[in-house]
Amino acid sequence: MLQFSNPYYEIAAILTIAAGVGALAVRLRQPLIIAFIAVGILVGPAGLRWVASTDEVELFAKLGITLLLFVVGLKLDPHEIRAVGPVAIATATGQIILTGGIGYLMGLGLGLNNIEAFYVATALTFSSTIIIVKLLSDQREIDSLHGRIAVGVLIVQDITVIAVMIALTALTGDEGTVSLGQTIVEVLLKGAAFLGAIALFTRYILPRLLHSVARSPELLVLVAITWTVALAAEADTLGFSKEVGAFLAGVAIASTPYRVPISSRLVSLRDFLLLFFFIELGVNIDLQYLGQQVIPALIFSAFILLGKPLMVVVLMSIMGYRKYTSALTGLALSQISEFSLILASLGVGLGQIDKRILGLITLIGLITMGLSSYMIIYSHVIYPRLANWLDLLERKVIHPHHYEDPDSEWTPVDFIVFGLGRYGGSVVHDLCESGFTVLGVDFDPEVVSFWNRQGLRTLYGDADDPELAALLPLKETRWIVSTVPRCDVGLALLHTLQHHDYKGSVALTSHSQRDEEILLSAGANKVLLPFRDAAKEAARMLTHIEMSS
C-alpha cells in the first residue's frame, strides 16, 4: 500500500485517477457518476487502499450533497412549477406509486425485511437529474416535448425525495420512551418555527441582502453559499438533516432574480464536490457485499430498465400523448437517481439499513445508469423497433396540445414550417406577408399559443416525431420547412416524409457546410444557413447603401 505524507498528496493522487477514469467514461459515453464510484472502489480498502484521510473526503462529500440540494431548491421557482403542467405531476405521481409498490413486493419476495424493502423500493422510484439533463442537453433535446416532460417529472421526484428524507431524519430518534405522537408534534412545531423564520428572513431581509451584494458576482455566490451552510447547520441542530436545510435555502432564493446567476456559477463547484461523495461511496463499498447482491441487483435493474419506461408510456398514453413522446420520455427515466444513493447512505447513517443494502442499491445504480445512458443516446434508434408494440397502448384521442382541433380537417397550405422561434417565426411572418398559407409546428406550448393568437394555424409537436406526419396535410403542401438547425432532426424528418410518399419540396436548416452536404445528399431540396444567409443579406444592404451614397 502506498502511504502519503499528507492529505493534500493523497487527494491529488485520487483526483488524478478520477480524471483519467472520467476521460475513459466520457469516451465510452458513460455517466461520470459510475466512473467516480469505480474510482472510490479502486482507491479504497478493496483496491489500492490509498484513502487514509477519510475525514477530509467525507467533509468534501457532505459539502457536495449540500450544494446539490441547494441547486435543486433553486429550480423550484413557483412560476416554473406551474409551467410543469399536469402531465409531469400525474406521470411522476403515478410512476412513484407503481414503482414503489411493485418494488416493495419484489423486495419482500427476495427475502428483504420491511424496512430494507422500503429503502430499496423508494430508491427505485427516482431517476437521475444529472444524467438525464446532461444527456438531453448534449443531444439538444432538453427543450423538446419529451425533454420538458422528463424534466418536469424530475422536479416532482426531487420534491418527493426531499419529503422522504425529512420524514426519515425527523421521525428517527434515539429516545425510546417518547411516543410517536409526541415525536410528530415536536417535529411539526420545530418545522413550523423553522419555516416561519426562513419565510420572514426571505420576505424582509434576504432580497435586500442579495441586491446589495449583486454588483460583485463573486460576493453574491459567497453570500449564497454562506446562507446555504448556515441553514444546513441550523436544520441539523433542530434534528432535521443538513440536506433539508440546504434545500430550503435554495427554495428561499428561487423566487428572486438572482437564482440563475447563482445556480450557473455553482454547478461546476457542485459537480466537483459531488465527485468526493461518489468516491466516498465507492470507498465504503465492500466487494463481498456486491458479490452477494448480483442476482437481486439484476432483477431490480431489469424492472427499472423495462418496467419504469412501460409505466411512463401507459400513464402518458392514458392522458392522450402519442406513443413517440411517451416512449422517449420513458426511456429517459429508465435509471435510478443519485438521490437514491444519498437516501441509502442516509439510511446507513440512521442505522436503519446496513452496508449490504447500500451495496445492493449502489449496484442497481451502476447497472441502470450505465445501460440507460445508451438507451437515451440511441432512443431514436430504439423507438422504431418498439413502435408497433406500442400501438396497443396509444389512445386514439390525441392530447389537445398536439392538435388544436382534432375533429376538423386541415385546409390546404402552401408551407408547413417546423420551429416557430426567432428565426422560424421571421420566416413564417414573411411567408404570410407574401400571401402564402402556412401551418406552423413547434414543441413550445407558449409559442404555439402566441401564433394561434396571431391567427396562424398551428400544431404542437416535434419535427423528428415520425407519428406527426399522419396529422399533416402533406398531399396539398408545396414546401416542408424545418428551421431546427440539427442534422439528425433534418434526416429524421426526411425519412418520415419519404415514408409517407411526400411529393413536394423540403427545405432544412443547418449551421455548417458539412451538414449541408449531408442533408442535400439525403434528399433535401434546399438547406438554409441562417448565419451565412444573414451575412450575405447584410453585405448586400451595405453595398446598396454605399453605391447609392
MARTORSE-399445 format. One record per residue (C-alpha): x, z, y; residue in one letter. Coordinates in steps of 0.1 Angstrom, whole numbers, padded with zeros to 4 digits, always signed. Layout:
BEGIN
XZYa
...
This chain:
BEGIN
+0000+0000+0000m
+0013-0010+0034l
+0014+0020+0058q
+0011+0015+0096f
+0028+0038+0121s
-0002+0040+0144n
-0038+0028+0146p
-0030+0000+0170y
-0009-0018+0145y
-0035-0012+0118e
-0063-0027+0139i
-0041-0056+0150a
-0035-0064+0113a
-0072-0061+0105i
-0081-0084+0134l
-0055-0110+0123t
-0071-0111+0088i
-0106-0112+0103a
-0096-0142+0125a
-0082-0161+0095g
-0111-0154+0072v
-0136-0161+0100g
-0120-0195+0106a
-0124-0203+0069l
-0160-0192+0070a
-0167-0214+0100v
-0152-0243+0082r
-0174-0236+0052l
-0204-0233+0076r
-0210-0197+0067q
-0220-0169+0090p
-0192-0147+0102l
-0211-0116+0090i
-0202-0125+0055i
-0166-0131+0064a
-0163-0097+0081f
-0178-0078+0052i
-0154-0096+0029a
-0125-0085+0053v
-0137-0049+0050g
-0136-0051+0012i
-0102-0068+0013l
-0086-0042+0036v
-0105-0012+0022g
-0099+0010-0008p
-0108-0018-0032a
-0082-0041-0018g
-0051-0037+0004l
-0061-0001+0014r
-0050-0007+0050w
-0077+0012+0067v
-0065+0047+0073a
-0077+0051+0109s
-0114+0053+0098t
-0123+0073+0129d
-0113+0045+0153e
-0130+0018+0132v
-0161+0040+0129e
-0162+0045+0167l
-0159+0008+0174f
-0187+0002+0148a
-0210+0027+0165k
-0204+0011+0199l
-0212-0023+0184g
-0245-0012+0170i
-0253+0005+0203t
-0247-0027+0222l
-0266-0048+0196l
-0297-0026+0201l
-0293-0027+0239f
-0292-0065+0239v
-0323-0066+0216v
-0341-0044+0241g
-0331-0067+0269l
-0350-0095+0252k
-0383-0076+0253l
-0394-0087+0288d
-0433-0083+0289p
-0437-0119+0301h
-0417-0133+0271e
-0436-0111+0246i
-0469-0125+0259r
-0454-0160+0255a
-0446-0154+0219v
-0482-0161+0211g
-0505-0151+0182p
-0487-0173+0157v
-0455-0153+0158a
-0473-0119+0158i
-0496-0129+0129a
-0469-0146+0109t
-0444-0117+0113a
-0470-0090+0106t
-0483-0108+0075g
-0448-0116+0062q
-0437-0080+0067i
-0467-0066+0048i
-0464-0091+0020l
-0426-0089+0016t
-0426-0052+0019g
-0454-0046-0006g
-0441-0071-0032i
-0405-0059-0027g
-0416-0022-0032y
-0433-0031-0065l
-0403-0051-0076m
-0380-0021-0068g
-0401+0002-0089l
-0401-0023-0117g
-0363-0025-0116l
-0360+0013-0120g
-0356+0025-0084l
-0374+0057-0073n
-0399+0057-0045n
-0375+0063-0016i
-0350+0038-0029e
-0377+0011-0034a
-0389+0018+0001f
-0355+0012+0017y
-0349-0019-0004v
-0384-0033+0004a
-0380-0026+0041t
-0346-0042+0042a
-0361-0074+0026l
-0387-0078+0053t
-0364-0086+0082f
-0345-0118+0090s
-0312-0122+0108s
-0314-0127+0145t
-0277-0135+0148i
-0277-0162+0121i
-0310-0179+0130i
-0304-0180+0167v
-0268-0192+0162k
-0276-0220+0137l
-0307-0232+0155l
-0287-0233+0188s
-0259-0252+0171d
-0285-0278+0159q
-0302-0278+0193r
-0335-0267+0177e
-0338-0233+0193i
-0364-0248+0217d
-0382-0268+0191s
-0416-0258+0179l
-0404-0242+0147h
-0374-0227+0166g
-0397-0210+0191r
-0420-0196+0164i
-0390-0183+0144a
-0375-0165+0174v
-0410-0150+0181g
-0411-0137+0146v
-0377-0122+0150l
-0388-0103+0182i
-0417-0088+0163v
-0394-0079+0134q
-0369-0063+0157d
-0396-0041+0172i
-0407-0031+0137t
-0373-0022+0125v
-0367-0001+0156i
-0400+0017+0149a
-0389+0024+0113v
-0356+0037+0124m
-0373+0060+0149i
-0396+0074+0123a
-0368+0079+0097l
-0345+0097+0121t
-0372+0117+0139a
-0390+0129+0108l
-0359+0138+0087t
-0350+0174+0093g
-0329+0200+0076d
-0353+0228+0082e
-0374+0230+0050g
-0396+0258+0065t
-0410+0236+0092v
-0443+0219+0082s
-0447+0182+0085l
-0475+0186+0111g
-0453+0208+0133q
-0425+0183+0130t
-0447+0154+0140i
-0460+0174+0170v
-0424+0183+0181e
-0413+0147+0177v
-0443+0134+0198l
-0437+0159+0225l
-0399+0152+0227k
-0406+0115+0225g
-0432+0116+0253a
-0409+0136+0276a
-0380+0112+0269f
-0401+0081+0275l
-0416+0097+0306g
-0382+0105+0321a
-0370+0069+0313i
-0401+0055+0329a
-0397+0074+0361l
-0360+0066+0363f
-0368+0029+0357t
-0395+0029+0382r
-0378+0046+0412y
-0340+0046+0407i
-0327+0020+0382l
-0338-0012+0401p
-0322+0001+0433r
-0291+0011+0415l
-0287-0022+0398l
-0294-0041+0431h
-0267-0020+0449s
-0240-0030+0424v
-0252-0065+0416a
-0227-0081+0441r
-0200-0073+0416s
-0208-0087+0381p
-0181-0065+0365e
-0196-0034+0381l
-0231-0044+0371l
-0221-0047+0335v
-0202-0014+0336l
-0233+0004+0350v
-0255-0012+0323a
-0231+0000+0296i
-0230+0035+0311t
-0268+0036+0312w
-0269+0025+0275t
-0243+0050+0263v
-0259+0078+0283a
-0294+0072+0268l
-0279+0068+0234a
-0262+0102+0237a
-0294+0118+0250e
-0315+0104+0222a
-0291+0117+0197d
-0292+0151+0213t
-0330+0151+0211l
-0329+0144+0174g
-0336+0107+0176f
-0309+0081+0167s
-0283+0067+0192k
-0297+0033+0183e
-0332+0043+0197v
-0317+0054+0230g
-0297+0021+0233a
-0328+0001+0225f
-0348+0019+0252l
-0320+0014+0277a
-0323-0024+0271g
-0361-0023+0275v
-0358-0005+0308a
-0337-0033+0322i
-0356-0061+0306a
-0382-0064+0334s
-0355-0066+0361t
-0339-0098+0373p
-0305-0086+0361y
-0312-0087+0324r
-0300-0123+0320v
-0265-0119+0336p
-0260-0086+0318i
-0270-0100+0284s
-0249-0131+0288s
-0218-0110+0297r
-0223-0085+0269l
-0229-0109+0240v
-0192-0115+0233s
-0184-0078+0236l
-0213-0070+0213r
-0201-0096+0187d
-0165-0083+0189f
-0176-0047+0183l
-0200-0056+0156l
-0170-0070+0137l
-0160-0034+0131f
-0194-0024+0118f
-0193-0051+0091f
-0157-0043+0084i
-0166-0006+0080e
-0195-0016+0058l
-0171-0036+0036g
-0146-0007+0036v
-0172+0017+0023n
-0185-0006-0004i
-0175+0004-0039d
-0170-0027-0060l
-0181-0008-0091q
-0215-0004-0074y
-0216-0041-0066l
-0209-0050-0102g
-0237-0028-0114q
-0262-0043-0089q
-0256-0080-0096v
-0288-0087-0117i
-0311-0068-0093p
-0295-0084-0063a
-0300-0119-0078l
-0337-0111-0085i
-0343-0098-0050f
-0323-0127-0035s
-0344-0153-0053a
-0375-0136-0039f
-0362-0138-0004i
-0349-0173-0006l
-0380-0187-0023l
-0408-0162-0017g
-0403-0154+0020k
-0404-0191+0031p
-0435-0197+0010l
-0453-0167+0026m
-0445-0181+0061v
-0458-0216+0051v
-0490-0201+0038v
-0496-0179+0068l
-0489-0206+0093m
-0510-0231+0073s
-0539-0207+0075i
-0536-0208+0113m
-0536-0246+0112g
-0500-0255+0117y
-0487-0286+0099r
-0465-0283+0069k
-0435-0297+0087y
-0435-0269+0113t
-0444-0242+0087s
-0417-0253+0062a
-0388-0254+0088l
-0399-0220+0102t
-0399-0206+0067g
-0365-0220+0058l
-0351-0205+0090a
-0363-0170+0080l
-0350-0170+0044s
-0324-0142+0045q
-0322-0105+0052i
-0310-0092+0085s
-0280-0074+0099e
-0306-0047+0107f
-0312-0044+0070s
-0276-0033+0066l
-0279-0010+0096i
-0310+0005+0081l
-0293+0010+0047a
-0263+0027+0064s
-0287+0049+0083l
-0304+0059+0050g
-0270+0069+0036v
-0262+0089+0067g
-0295+0107+0064l
-0289+0115+0027g
-0320+0096+0016q
-0302+0069-0005i
-0267+0067-0020d
-0240+0041-0018k
-0254+0024-0048r
-0285+0013-0029i
-0263+0004+0001l
-0242-0018-0022g
-0274-0034-0036l
-0288-0043-0001i
-0253-0055+0011t
-0250-0078-0020l
-0285-0092-0013i
-0274-0098+0023g
-0242-0116+0012l
-0262-0139-0011i
-0292-0147+0011t
-0272-0150+0043m
-0247-0174+0026g
-0273-0196+0010l
-0299-0196+0038s
-0272-0209+0062s
-0271-0241+0042y
-0310-0241+0040m
-0312-0240+0078i
-0284-0266+0083i
-0299-0290+0058y
-0336-0282+0064s
-0344-0318+0074h
-0329-0330+0041v
-0347-0303+0021i
-0381-0308+0037y
-0388-0344+0024p
-0383-0330-0012r
-0409-0304-0006l
-0434-0323+0015a
-0456-0335-0014n
-0458-0300-0029w
-0468-0285+0005l
-0498-0308+0008d
-0517-0283-0013l
-0511-0256+0014l
-0518-0277+0045e
-0551-0273+0062r
-0570-0304+0073k
-0578-0288+0107v
-0548-0292+0130i
-0538-0263+0153h
-0551-0271+0188p
-0516-0270+0202h
-0507-0300+0181h
-0537-0322+0191y
-0557-0317+0222e
-0589-0332+0209d
-0589-0337+0171p
-0624-0353+0170d
-0617-0381+0194s
-0600-0414+0188e
-0568-0424+0207w
-0573-0452+0232t
-0546-0478+0230p
-0515-0471+0251v
-0485-0492+0262d
-0459-0464+0258f
-0455-0433+0237i
-0428-0411+0253v
-0413-0382+0234f
-0398-0355+0256g
-0415-0347+0290l
-0387-0327+0306g
-0369-0336+0338r
-0357-0370+0325y
-0386-0378+0303g
-0411-0367+0330g
-0395-0390+0355s
-0397-0419+0330v
-0434-0411+0324v
-0441-0409+0362h
-0425-0442+0369d
-0443-0459+0340l
-0476-0446+0352c
-0468-0457+0387e
-0462-0492+0374s
-0497-0493+0358g
-0488-0487+0322f
-0508-0464+0300t
-0487-0436+0285v
-0491-0410+0258l
-0467-0381+0262g
-0454-0359+0234v
-0435-0326+0238d
-0429-0293+0219f
-0432-0271+0250d
-0469-0259+0255p
-0463-0253+0292e
-0450-0288+0297v
-0479-0302+0277v
-0504-0282+0298s
-0487-0293+0331f
-0490-0330+0322w
-0526-0325+0310n
-0534-0312+0344r
-0518-0343+0359q
-0542-0365+0339g
-0517-0376+0312l
-0529-0378+0276r
-0505-0356+0256t
-0497-0345+0221l
-0479-0312+0211y
-0452-0318+0185g
-0416-0327+0177d
-0400-0361+0178a
-0384-0356+0143d
-0416-0344+0127d
-0424-0371+0100p
-0461-0359+0099e
-0467-0365+0136l
-0468-0403+0132a
-0501-0401+0114a
-0517-0389+0146l
-0503-0416+0168l
-0519-0450+0177p
-0489-0470+0165l
-0506-0503+0160k
-0516-0508+0196e
-0484-0493+0212t
-0458-0517+0226r
-0429-0492+0231w
-0419-0458+0215i
-0395-0440+0238v
-0376-0408+0229s
-0359-0391+0258t
-0343-0365+0235v
-0306-0371+0236p
-0298-0364+0200r
-0287-0389+0175c
-0302-0371+0145d
-0336-0369+0162v
-0334-0406+0170g
-0326-0415+0135l
-0354-0394+0121a
-0379-0410+0145l
-0367-0445+0135l
-0371-0437+0098h
-0406-0423+0104t
-0416-0454+0124l
-0402-0477+0097q
-0421-0458+0070h
-0453-0463+0090h
-0445-0500+0094d
-0444-0498+0133y
-0440-0534+0147k
-0434-0525+0184g
-0401-0517+0202s
-0382-0485+0201v
-0360-0470+0229a
-0339-0439+0222l
-0316-0417+0243t
-0280-0408+0239s
-0251-0392+0258h
-0223-0411+0241s
-0214-0447+0233q
-0207-0438+0197r
-0242-0425+0191d
-0255-0456+0210e
-0238-0479+0184e
-0252-0458+0155i
-0288-0459+0169l
-0286-0497+0176l
-0274-0504+0142s
-0302-0483+0127a
-0328-0505+0144g
-0333-0492+0179a
-0341-0520+0204n
-0327-0501+0234k
-0306-0470+0239v
-0309-0452+0272l
-0277-0434+0285l
-0291-0413+0314p
-0257-0404+0329f
-0244-0439+0328r
-0276-0455+0340d
-0278-0429+0368a
-0243-0437+0378a
-0249-0474+0379k
-0281-0469+0400e
-0262-0446+0424a
-0234-0472+0427a
-0259-0500+0433r
-0276-0480+0460m
-0244-0471+0477l
-0232-0507+0476t
-0265-0519+0491h
-0262-0493+0519i
-0226-0504+0526e
-0234-0541+0526m
-0264-0536+0549s
-0245-0514+0574s
